[in-house]
Amino acid sequence: MNKQGDKYIKTNNIIKLETKINILHKRLNNIHLDYRHKVTTEIVKTKPFRVVMEKLDVTQMLKNKHLSQSVSKQGFYEFKALMKYKCEKNGIKFIEADEWYPSSKTCSKCGYVKSKLSLSERTFICECCGAVIDRDKNASINLSRYEVS
Ligand SMILES: [Zn+2]
């Protein structure tokens, strides 16, 4: 139906659908942007003396097909840039932890460092002291103790 000669042309319905999809994408982007603003403002409001974030190699992460979608959707880079900006604006120290700092692999309770920790392990279980803690919480505690060298 939408063939004109040997070329395909967009029907009105397709044009309408494309417009709808574009509007949805814009709305989604706005929702993500709004979320990043809300979260970073909430963090700044707690008046921390400093914020430590990992130096995440986003370009490396984007190469991992399992990670890339969630990484780009969550706008890690934008989140960090916003966090840094709000810290500077509010006189809060912003620190980027070295990308080799084992924030996830280290036990926040005893300091033991695991040699391996797969991304699917969402709970940190220490084979040394037996601590059981949410993976992200464990990493957060370690980052909060990060010492700048
Ligand atoms: Zn431990």
Backbone and ligand atoms as CSV (ligand in chain L), in Angstrom:
chain,resi,resn,atom,element,x,y,z
A,1,MET,N,N,0.820,-1.218,0.000
A,1,MET,CA,C,0.000,0.000,0.000
A,1,MET,C,C,0.854,1.269,0.000
A,2,ASN,N,N,2.010,1.193,0.693
A,2,ASN,CA,C,2.813,2.412,0.798
A,2,ASN,C,C,3.987,2.402,-0.174
A,3,LYS,N,N,3.823,1.631,-1.231
A,3,LYS,CA,C,4.882,1.591,-2.227
A,3,LYS,C,C,4.559,2.578,-3.345
A,4,GLN,N,N,5.548,3.394,-3.652
A,4,GLN,CA,C,5.347,4.348,-4.725
A,4,GLN,C,C,6.457,4.111,-5.742
A,5,GLY,N,N,6.109,3.550,-6.857
A,5,GLY,CA,C,7.131,3.138,-7.802
A,5,GLY,C,C,7.908,1.997,-7.164
A,6,ASP,N,N,9.222,2.147,-7.057
A,6,ASP,CA,C,9.986,1.113,-6.369
A,6,ASP,C,C,10.466,1.593,-4.998
A,7,LYS,N,N,9.878,2.697,-4.519
A,7,LYS,CA,C,10.258,3.215,-3.198
A,7,LYS,C,C,9.092,3.073,-2.227
A,8,TYR,N,N,9.422,2.945,-0.954
A,8,TYR,CA,C,8.378,2.926,0.071
A,8,TYR,C,C,8.211,4.337,0.602
A,9,ILE,N,N,6.979,4.734,0.824
A,9,ILE,CA,C,6.766,6.045,1.435
A,9,ILE,C,C,6.039,5.855,2.763
A,10,LYS,N,N,6.194,6.802,3.652
A,10,LYS,CA,C,5.538,6.716,4.953
A,10,LYS,C,C,4.063,7.066,4.800
A,11,THR,N,N,3.221,6.198,5.317
A,11,THR,CA,C,1.793,6.518,5.294
A,11,THR,C,C,1.501,7.487,6.439
A,12,ASN,N,N,0.345,8.103,6.390
A,12,ASN,CA,C,-0.041,9.031,7.456
A,12,ASN,C,C,-0.044,8.343,8.819
A,13,ASN,N,N,-0.501,7.077,8.822
A,13,ASN,CA,C,-0.528,6.343,10.079
A,13,ASN,C,C,0.867,6.141,10.658
A,14,ILE,N,N,1.810,5.864,9.778
A,14,ILE,CA,C,3.192,5.687,10.255
A,14,ILE,C,C,3.740,7.008,10.771
A,15,ILE,N,N,3.467,8.076,10.072
A,15,ILE,CA,C,3.916,9.400,10.522
A,15,ILE,C,C,3.314,9.724,11.886
A,16,LYS,N,N,2.028,9.423,12.049
A,16,LYS,CA,C,1.352,9.651,13.333
A,16,LYS,C,C,2.002,8.835,14.450
A,17,LEU,N,N,2.277,7.556,14.139
A,17,LEU,CA,C,2.919,6.683,15.124
A,17,LEU,C,C,4.302,7.185,15.508
A,18,GLU,N,N,5.052,7.622,14.511
A,18,GLU,CA,C,6.395,8.146,14.785
A,18,GLU,C,C,6.318,9.368,15.699
A,19,THR,N,N,5.357,10.230,15.451
A,19,THR,CA,C,5.191,11.407,16.296
A,19,THR,C,C,4.879,10.981,17.730
A,20,LYS,N,N,3.969,9.992,17.861
A,20,LYS,CA,C,3.617,9.489,19.191
A,20,LYS,C,C,4.844,8.940,19.916
A,21,ILE,N,N,5.647,8.170,19.198
A,21,ILE,CA,C,6.846,7.563,19.794
A,21,ILE,C,C,7.824,8.656,20.223
A,22,ASN,N,N,7.996,9.656,19.374
A,22,ASN,CA,C,8.899,10.769,19.723
A,22,ASN,C,C,8.451,11.494,20.972
A,23,ILE,N,N,7.141,11.704,21.081
A,23,ILE,CA,C,6.594,12.382,22.263
A,23,ILE,C,C,6.866,11.531,23.503
A,24,LEU,N,N,6.656,10.220,23.377
A,24,LEU,CA,C,6.916,9.325,24.505
A,24,LEU,C,C,8.376,9.359,24.927
A,25,HIS,N,N,9.280,9.375,23.944
A,25,HIS,CA,C,10.710,9.441,24.257
A,25,HIS,C,C,11.045,10.720,25.000
A,26,LYS,N,N,10.457,11.812,24.550
A,26,LYS,CA,C,10.706,13.096,25.214
A,26,LYS,C,C,10.203,13.059,26.643
A,27,ARG,N,N,8.988,12.484,26.817
A,27,ARG,CA,C,8.434,12.395,28.173
A,27,ARG,C,C,9.307,11.543,29.071
A,28,LEU,N,N,9.772,10.423,28.534
A,28,LEU,CA,C,10.649,9.543,29.312
A,28,LEU,C,C,11.932,10.266,29.714
A,29,ASN,N,N,12.512,10.981,28.772
A,29,ASN,CA,C,13.720,11.746,29.074
A,29,ASN,C,C,13.477,12.748,30.185
A,30,ASN,N,N,12.326,13.400,30.115
A,30,ASN,CA,C,11.987,14.376,31.148
A,30,ASN,C,C,11.828,13.710,32.510
A,31,ILE,N,N,11.219,12.536,32.513
A,31,ILE,CA,C,11.041,11.797,33.765
A,31,ILE,C,C,12.407,11.442,34.351
A,32,HIS,N,N,13.322,10.980,33.496
A,32,HIS,CA,C,14.662,10.630,33.972
A,32,HIS,C,C,15.410,11.857,34.485
A,33,LEU,N,N,15.298,12.940,33.759
A,33,LEU,CA,C,15.975,14.167,34.161
A,33,LEU,C,C,15.433,14.648,35.501
A,34,ASP,N,N,14.116,14.616,35.628
A,34,ASP,CA,C,13.454,15.029,36.853
A,34,ASP,C,C,13.915,14.158,38.031
A,35,TYR,N,N,14.007,12.861,37.777
A,35,TYR,CA,C,14.431,11.926,38.811
A,35,TYR,C,C,15.856,12.232,39.266
A,36,ARG,N,N,16.744,12.465,38.305
A,36,ARG,CA,C,18.134,12.774,38.651
A,36,ARG,C,C,18.214,14.049,39.487
A,37,HIS,N,N,17.394,15.029,39.120
A,37,HIS,CA,C,17.385,16.279,39.881
A,37,HIS,C,C,16.908,16.048,41.304
A,38,LYS,N,N,15.833,15.281,41.429
A,38,LYS,CA,C,15.264,15.018,42.759
A,38,LYS,C,C,16.256,14.289,43.653
A,39,VAL,N,N,16.863,13.238,43.126
A,39,VAL,CA,C,17.776,12.425,43.935
A,39,VAL,C,C,19.001,13.232,44.349
A,40,THR,N,N,19.601,13.972,43.406
A,40,THR,CA,C,20.801,14.734,43.749
A,40,THR,C,C,20.469,15.844,44.753
A,41,THR,N,N,19.291,16.460,44.612
A,41,THR,CA,C,18.891,17.487,45.565
A,41,THR,C,C,18.702,16.874,46.955
A,42,GLU,N,N,18.077,15.694,47.001
A,42,GLU,CA,C,17.880,15.012,48.286
A,42,GLU,C,C,19.210,14.731,48.977
A,43,ILE,N,N,20.187,14.302,48.189
A,43,ILE,CA,C,21.504,13.993,48.764
A,43,ILE,C,C,22.146,15.269,49.310
A,44,VAL,N,N,22.088,16.338,48.537
A,44,VAL,CA,C,22.682,17.606,48.967
A,44,VAL,C,C,21.990,18.133,50.232
A,45,LYS,N,N,20.684,17.922,50.324
A,45,LYS,CA,C,19.914,18.389,51.485
A,45,LYS,C,C,20.344,17.733,52.795
A,46,THR,N,N,20.927,16.536,52.715
A,46,THR,CA,C,21.363,15.877,53.949
A,46,THR,C,C,22.653,16.500,54.474
A,47,LYS,N,N,23.159,17.496,53.745
A,47,LYS,CA,C,24.372,18.233,54.114
A,47,LYS,C,C,25.562,17.338,54.450
A,48,PRO,N,N,25.943,16.475,53.536
A,48,PRO,CA,C,27.132,15.660,53.805
A,48,PRO,C,C,28.371,16.539,53.730
A,49,PHE,N,N,29.451,16.146,54.418
A,49,PHE,CA,C,30.656,16.973,54.308
A,49,PHE,C,C,31.379,16.653,53.002
A,50,ARG,N,N,31.058,15.463,52.468
A,50,ARG,CA,C,31.621,15.130,51.164
A,50,ARG,C,C,30.772,14.052,50.497
A,51,VAL,N,N,30.922,13.946,49.181
A,51,VAL,CA,C,30.242,12.901,48.413
A,51,VAL,C,C,31.323,12.162,47.646
A,52,VAL,N,N,31.319,10.852,47.789
A,52,VAL,CA,C,32.299,10.042,47.063
A,52,VAL,C,C,31.572,9.196,46.033
A,53,MET,N,N,31.978,9.334,44.803
A,53,MET,CA,C,31.394,8.507,43.749
A,53,MET,C,C,32.501,7.780,43.019
A,54,GLU,N,N,32.159,6.626,42.524
A,54,GLU,CA,C,33.154,5.860,41.802
A,54,GLU,C,C,33.412,6.469,40.425
A,55,LYS,N,N,34.656,6.361,40.030
A,55,LYS,CA,C,35.001,6.787,38.689
A,55,LYS,C,C,34.582,5.648,37.771
A,56,LEU,N,N,33.359,5.685,37.304
A,56,LEU,CA,C,32.871,4.592,36.476
A,56,LEU,C,C,33.269,4.817,35.036
A,57,ASP,N,N,33.816,3.781,34.465
A,57,ASP,CA,C,34.212,3.864,33.073
A,57,ASP,C,C,32.981,3.572,32.219
A,58,VAL,N,N,32.203,4.625,31.971
A,58,VAL,CA,C,30.933,4.450,31.272
A,58,VAL,C,C,31.132,3.910,29.855
A,59,THR,N,N,32.169,4.391,29.179
A,59,THR,CA,C,32.370,3.900,27.806
A,59,THR,C,C,32.659,2.401,27.799
A,60,GLN,N,N,33.399,1.935,28.827
A,60,GLN,CA,C,33.670,0.504,28.954
A,60,GLN,C,C,32.365,-0.236,29.254
A,61,MET,N,N,31.553,0.359,30.132
A,61,MET,CA,C,30.297,-0.273,30.516
A,61,MET,C,C,29.333,-0.361,29.341
A,62,LEU,N,N,29.388,0.643,28.487
A,62,LEU,CA,C,28.478,0.651,27.341
A,62,LEU,C,C,28.838,-0.448,26.344
A,63,LYS,N,N,30.051,-0.943,26.437
A,63,LYS,CA,C,30.467,-2.021,25.539
A,63,LYS,C,C,29.897,-3.360,25.992
A,64,ASN,N,N,29.552,-3.440,27.279
A,64,ASN,CA,C,28.952,-4.658,27.808
A,64,ASN,C,C,27.463,-4.632,27.498
A,65,LYS,N,N,27.030,-5.540,26.629
A,65,LYS,CA,C,25.642,-5.464,26.163
A,65,LYS,C,C,24.619,-5.680,27.280
A,66,HIS,N,N,25.032,-6.374,28.343
A,66,HIS,CA,C,24.094,-6.577,29.444
A,66,HIS,C,C,23.910,-5.295,30.247
A,67,LEU,N,N,25.004,-4.534,30.295
A,67,LEU,CA,C,24.982,-3.328,31.112
A,67,LEU,C,C,24.535,-2.093,30.347
A,68,SER,N,N,24.895,-2.068,29.060
A,68,SER,CA,C,24.777,-0.822,28.307
A,68,SER,C,C,23.392,-0.192,28.366
A,69,GLN,N,N,22.354,-1.013,28.232
A,69,GLN,CA,C,21.008,-0.436,28.227
A,69,GLN,C,C,20.657,0.249,29.525
A,70,SER,N,N,20.918,-0.438,30.640
A,70,SER,CA,C,20.566,0.173,31.915
A,70,SER,C,C,21.468,1.355,32.228
A,71,VAL,N,N,22.725,1.266,31.793
A,71,VAL,CA,C,23.644,2.375,32.042
A,71,VAL,C,C,23.186,3.624,31.313
A,72,SER,N,N,22.884,3.477,30.034
A,72,SER,CA,C,22.505,4.678,29.288
A,72,SER,C,C,21.125,5.175,29.708
A,73,LYS,N,N,20.240,4.249,30.073
A,73,LYS,CA,C,18.902,4.659,30.519
A,73,LYS,C,C,18.963,5.463,31.803
A,74,GLN,N,N,19.796,5.028,32.713
A,74,GLN,CA,C,19.858,5.707,34.001
A,74,GLN,C,C,20.686,6.975,33.945
A,75,GLY,N,N,21.355,7.172,32.837
A,75,GLY,CA,C,22.128,8.390,32.663
A,75,GLY,C,C,23.172,8.575,33.740
A,76,PHE,N,N,24.000,7.556,33.947
A,76,PHE,CA,C,25.065,7.613,34.955
A,76,PHE,C,C,25.892,8.879,34.814
A,77,TYR,N,N,26.295,9.129,33.600
A,77,TYR,CA,C,27.175,10.270,33.360
A,77,TYR,C,C,26.495,11.567,33.774
A,78,GLU,N,N,25.239,11.726,33.354
A,78,GLU,CA,C,24.480,12.933,33.673
A,78,GLU,C,C,24.253,13.043,35.182
A,79,PHE,N,N,23.974,11.911,35.796
A,79,PHE,CA,C,23.744,11.898,37.244
A,79,PHE,C,C,24.982,12.412,37.976
A,80,LYS,N,N,26.117,11.896,37.576
A,80,LYS,CA,C,27.353,12.266,38.227
A,80,LYS,C,C,27.683,13.741,38.004
A,81,ALA,N,N,27.499,14.198,36.780
A,81,ALA,CA,C,27.772,15.593,36.455
A,81,ALA,C,C,26.885,16.514,37.301
A,82,LEU,N,N,25.638,16.118,37.456
A,82,LEU,CA,C,24.687,16.906,38.236
A,82,LEU,C,C,25.075,16.900,39.715
A,83,MET,N,N,25.466,15.723,40.195
A,83,MET,CA,C,25.875,15.577,41.597
A,83,MET,C,C,27.081,16.460,41.876
A,84,LYS,N,N,28.032,16.407,40.977
A,84,LYS,CA,C,29.258,17.189,41.128
A,84,LYS,C,C,28.919,18.684,41.153
A,85,TYR,N,N,28.085,19.082,40.236
A,85,TYR,CA,C,27.688,20.484,40.131
A,85,TYR,C,C,27.012,20.961,41.414
A,86,LYS,N,N,26.070,20.151,41.936
A,86,LYS,CA,C,25.341,20.558,43.139
A,86,LYS,C,C,26.234,20.564,44.376
A,87,CYS,N,N,27.216,19.671,44.397
A,87,CYS,CA,C,28.160,19.662,45.512
A,87,CYS,C,C,28.971,20.952,45.504
A,88,GLU,N,N,29.502,21.280,44.341
A,88,GLU,CA,C,30.317,22.484,44.216
A,88,GLU,C,C,29.523,23.722,44.603
A,89,LYS,N,N,28.274,23.738,44.184
A,89,LYS,CA,C,27.405,24.878,44.464
A,89,LYS,C,C,27.122,25.015,45.961
A,90,ASN,N,N,27.139,23.885,46.670
A,90,ASN,CA,C,26.787,23.903,48.092
A,90,ASN,C,C,27.980,23.720,49.023
A,91,GLY,N,N,29.164,23.872,48.477
A,91,GLY,CA,C,30.372,23.751,49.293
A,91,GLY,C,C,30.618,22.360,49.848
A,92,ILE,N,N,30.157,21.353,49.133
A,92,ILE,CA,C,30.388,19.967,49.558
A,92,ILE,C,C,31.512,19.400,48.711
A,93,LYS,N,N,32.448,18.735,49.388
A,93,LYS,CA,C,33.559,18.136,48.666
A,93,LYS,C,C,33.044,17.001,47.782
A,94,PHE,N,N,33.474,17.002,46.547
A,94,PHE,CA,C,33.092,15.915,45.646
A,94,PHE,C,C,34.345,15.121,45.292
A,95,ILE,N,N,34.305,13.850,45.620
A,95,ILE,CA,C,35.489,13.014,45.381
A,95,ILE,C,C,35.162,11.862,44.450
A,96,GLU,N,N,36.060,11.657,43.515
A,96,GLU,CA,C,35.909,10.507,42.633
A,96,GLU,C,C,36.891,9.439,43.092
A,97,ALA,N,N,36.338,8.287,43.471
A,97,ALA,CA,C,37.208,7.206,43.911
A,97,ALA,C,C,37.872,6.570,42.704
A,98,ASP,N,N,39.101,6.227,42.900
A,98,ASP,CA,C,39.871,5.539,41.865
A,98,ASP,C,C,39.072,4.357,41.324
A,99,GLU,N,N,39.100,4.164,40.007
A,99,GLU,CA,C,38.269,3.090,39.439
A,99,GLU,C,C,38.707,1.692,39.867
A,100,TRP,N,N,39.918,1.586,40.404
A,100,TRP,CA,C,40.391,0.269,40.858
A,100,TRP,C,C,40.090,0.036,42.326
A,101,TYR,N,N,39.548,1.021,42.991
A,101,TYR,CA,C,39.208,0.861,44.412
A,101,TYR,C,C,38.123,-0.221,44.524
A,102,PRO,N,N,38.401,-1.295,45.279
A,102,PRO,CA,C,37.452,-2.420,45.303
A,102,PRO,C,C,36.259,-2.188,46.227
A,103,SER,N,N,35.454,-1.185,45.921
A,103,SER,CA,C,34.335,-0.838,46.813
A,103,SER,C,C,33.338,-1.984,46.964
A,104,SER,N,N,33.121,-2.746,45.906
A,104,SER,CA,C,32.145,-3.834,45.980
A,104,SER,C,C,32.743,-5.109,46.555
A,105,LYS,N,N,34.013,-5.328,46.276
A,105,LYS,CA,C,34.637,-6.590,46.684
A,105,LYS,C,C,35.116,-6.592,48.134
A,106,THR,N,N,35.175,-5.403,48.750
A,106,THR,CA,C,35.678,-5.322,50.114
A,106,THR,C,C,34.555,-5.482,51.126
A,107,CYS,N,N,34.810,-6.241,52.171
A,107,CYS,CA,C,33.827,-6.397,53.246
A,107,CYS,C,C,33.891,-5.147,54.113
A,108,SER,N,N,32.757,-4.460,54.241
A,108,SER,CA,C,32.744,-3.218,55.017
A,108,SER,C,C,32.840,-3.487,56.510
A,109,LYS,N,N,32.688,-4.758,56.881
A,109,LYS,CA,C,32.740,-5.097,58.299
A,109,LYS,C,C,34.161,-5.434,58.757
A,110,CYS,N,N,34.851,-6.285,57.967
A,110,CYS,CA,C,36.176,-6.724,58.425
A,110,CYS,C,C,37.321,-6.314,57.495
A,111,GLY,N,N,36.987,-5.821,56.312
A,111,GLY,CA,C,38.042,-5.368,55.408
A,111,GLY,C,C,38.577,-6.422,54.462
A,112,TYR,N,N,38.064,-7.631,54.583
A,112,TYR,CA,C,38.498,-8.701,53.684
A,112,TYR,C,C,38.123,-8.345,52.237
A,113,VAL,N,N,39.025,-8.611,51.304
A,113,VAL,CA,C,38.745,-8.305,49.901
A,113,VAL,C,C,38.582,-9.604,49.108
A,114,LYS,N,N,37.406,-9.752,48.519
A,114,LYS,CA,C,37.135,-10.933,47.690
A,114,LYS,C,C,37.946,-10.855,46.409
A,115,SER,N,N,38.325,-12.007,45.879
A,115,SER,CA,C,39.053,-11.974,44.612
A,115,SER,C,C,38.073,-11.893,43.446
A,116,LYS,N,N,36.860,-12.391,43.687
A,116,LYS,CA,C,35.859,-12.386,42.617
A,116,LYS,C,C,34.490,-12.024,43.171
A,117,LEU,N,N,33.733,-11.267,42.397
A,117,LEU,CA,C,32.359,-10.951,42.762
A,117,LEU,C,C,31.620,-10.685,41.459
A,118,SER,N,N,30.683,-11.566,41.134
A,118,SER,CA,C,29.997,-11.374,39.858
A,118,SER,C,C,28.874,-10.353,40.020
A,119,LEU,N,N,28.508,-9.738,38.903
A,119,LEU,CA,C,27.475,-8.692,38.928
A,119,LEU,C,C,26.127,-9.218,39.417
A,120,SER,N,N,25.909,-10.528,39.234
A,120,SER,CA,C,24.615,-11.090,39.627
A,120,SER,C,C,24.517,-11.279,41.137
A,121,GLU,N,N,25.657,-11.237,41.831
A,121,GLU,CA,C,25.620,-11.376,43.290
A,121,GLU,C,C,25.189,-10.048,43.900
A,122,ARG,N,N,23.939,-9.970,44.262
A,122,ARG,CA,C,23.405,-8.715,44.797
A,122,ARG,C,C,23.577,-8.598,46.308
A,123,THR,N,N,23.906,-9.721,46.928
A,123,THR,CA,C,24.159,-9.695,48.368
A,123,THR,C,C,25.618,-10.042,48.599
A,124,PHE,N,N,26.268,-9.232,49.410
A,124,PHE,CA,C,27.668,-9.494,49.727
A,124,PHE,C,C,27.721,-10.435,50.911
A,125,ILE,N,N,28.351,-11.578,50.710
A,125,ILE,CA,C,28.522,-12.526,51.800
A,125,ILE,C,C,30.021,-12.695,52.022
A,126,CYS,N,N,30.469,-12.349,53.222
A,126,CYS,CA,C,31.904,-12.396,53.507
A,126,CYS,C,C,32.320,-13.788,53.946
A,127,GLU,N,N,33.322,-14.338,53.237
A,127,GLU,CA,C,33.769,-15.676,53.634
A,127,GLU,C,C,34.709,-15.606,54.829
A,128,CYS,N,N,35.095,-14.392,55.196
A,128,CYS,CA,C,36.024,-14.253,56.318
A,128,CYS,C,C,35.289,-14.064,57.654
A,129,CYS,N,N,34.365,-13.070,57.698
A,129,CYS,CA,C,33.692,-12.811,58.980
A,129,CYS,C,C,32.222,-13.208,58.963
A,130,GLY,N,N,31.721,-13.634,57.818
A,130,GLY,CA,C,30.338,-14.093,57.750
A,130,GLY,C,C,29.302,-12.993,57.585
A,131,ALA,N,N,29.757,-11.764,57.373
A,131,ALA,CA,C,28.806,-10.652,57.206
A,131,ALA,C,C,27.942,-10.868,55.964
A,132,VAL,N,N,26.657,-10.544,56.082
A,132,VAL,CA,C,25.736,-10.629,54.958
A,132,VAL,C,C,25.122,-9.241,54.803
A,133,ILE,N,N,25.364,-8.618,53.672
A,133,ILE,CA,C,24.907,-7.239,53.484
A,133,ILE,C,C,24.596,-6.996,52.012
A,134,ASP,N,N,23.632,-6.138,51.780
A,134,ASP,CA,C,23.279,-5.772,50.409
A,134,ASP,C,C,24.528,-5.258,49.685
A,135,ARG,N,N,24.722,-5.707,48.485
A,135,ARG,CA,C,25.927,-5.378,47.721
A,135,ARG,C,C,26.166,-3.870,47.616
A,136,ASP,N,N,25.113,-3.118,47.260
A,136,ASP,CA,C,25.260,-1.678,47.064
A,136,ASP,C,C,25.499,-0.945,48.381
A,137,LYS,N,N,24.846,-1.446,49.437
A,137,LYS,CA,C,25.042,-0.824,50.747
A,137,LYS,C,C,26.481,-1.038,51.204
A,138,ASN,N,N,26.964,-2.251,50.997
A,138,ASN,CA,C,28.349,-2.563,51.354
A,138,ASN,C,C,29.320,-1.642,50.613
A,139,ALA,N,N,29.104,-1.491,49.308
A,139,ALA,CA,C,29.979,-0.642,48.498
A,139,ALA,C,C,29.882,0.821,48.954
A,140,SER,N,N,28.668,1.250,49.315
A,140,SER,CA,C,28.472,2.634,49.772
A,140,SER,C,C,29.250,2.908,51.049
A,141,ILE,N,N,29.189,1.943,51.976
A,141,ILE,CA,C,29.916,2.116,53.240
A,141,ILE,C,C,31.414,2.228,52.952
A,142,ASN,N,N,31.900,1.353,52.072
A,142,ASN,CA,C,33.326,1.409,51.724
A,142,ASN,C,C,33.694,2.743,51.079
A,143,LEU,N,N,32.835,3.216,50.189
A,143,LEU,CA,C,33.127,4.501,49.525
A,143,LEU,C,C,33.112,5.656,50.517
A,144,SER,N,N,32.228,5.555,51.524
A,144,SER,CA,C,32.158,6.638,52.518
A,144,SER,C,C,33.466,6.729,53.314
A,145,ARG,N,N,34.218,5.636,53.333
A,145,ARG,CA,C,35.494,5.614,54.076
A,145,ARG,C,C,36.688,5.831,53.140
A,146,TYR,N,N,36.401,6.100,51.902
A,146,TYR,CA,C,37.465,6.220,50.907
A,146,TYR,C,C,38.482,7.280,51.319
A,147,GLU,N,N,39.736,6.875,51.271
A,147,GLU,CA,C,40.794,7.818,51.613
A,147,GLU,C,C,41.475,8.308,50.350
A,148,VAL,N,N,41.523,9.605,50.242
A,148,VAL,CA,C,42.155,10.198,49.061
A,148,VAL,C,C,43.655,10.081,49.211
A,149,SER,N,N,44.291,9.492,48.198
A,149,SER,CA,C,45.747,9.330,48.303
A,149,SER,C,C,46.477,10.489,47.636
L,1,ZN,ZN,ZN,34.042,-9.638,56.495
